[in-house]
Amino acid sequence: MPNDLQYYIIQYKPRLANQAYTEISGVITQYYTVRNLSPYTEYEFYVIGVNGLGRGPPSSAAIVTTGETGEWLVAKAFLVLS
């Protein structure tokens, strides 16, 4: 069916940076860890669902601050409910 969810796209960038969003496409898992982020940095994340008709609207923004490791786990709850 064209309306069935196929995968997610995660878009992110440092919150105050004047730059394009980085995209991770083809996410099909319940959880996804975004790696290689700068430690102790505030990021803005969006999730977009994709089906046979194309991209849906972006989720509400999730503003998160990374810890020492510079990673952030995007959970299924955010992917589905946002």
N, C-alpha and C positions, 0 to 999 in steps of 0.2 A: 504494500500500500504506500502511496506517495507521502501520506501524512505520518507514517511511522518514523520515530526518531532513529537516525542512523548513527550519529556520533555528536560529540560536543567540540566546540572551539573554545579555548581559554585565551583571553586577551589580557595583557598586563603591561604595566610600565611603572617606574617610580612616580609617585603621586604628583609631585611638583615639577617633574621634568617636562620640558618642551620637546617631546620626541614622539615618534609613532609608537603605537602599541606593538609589542611582540605577540605573535600568535602561535599557539600550539594547536594543531588541527588533528582530527582523527581520534580524539579521546573517547574510549568506549568502556573504561573501567569505572567502578564505583568511587574510587579514590585516585587522585593523581598528585604526585609531589612535584612541585615546580622547583627546580634546582638552579644553581649558579646565580642566585640573587645576591645583592649586596647585603651584608649583615647590618642589622639595626637601621634598616631603611623602610620608610613607609611606601607601600605599593597600592595601586588601584587595580583590581581584578574585575573582569566581566566574563560571563559564560554565555555562549550562544549555542542553541540546539540547531542541528541540521537534519533535514529530512529530504525526501525526493523532490520537494518543491523548492529547496534552497535553504538559506539561513533564516532563522527566526529572529525576533528582536533580542537585543542583549538583556541580560539580567540586570537587576539593580547592582550598583557598584559595591564591592566588598573592599574596604580599606583595612589593610593589615600591615603590621610592622614585623619584619623578620627578626629572628634572634641571631645568636652567634653563628649558627650554621648557614644562614642565608638560604633557607628552604621554607616552603609553605605548602601544606597539604590541602588540596582542594577536595572536599568531601562530597559524597553523593548528595547529601542534604542540600548543599549549596547549589550543586549542579541542577537538581530537580526543582527545588522550591524557590529559587531566586528568579 
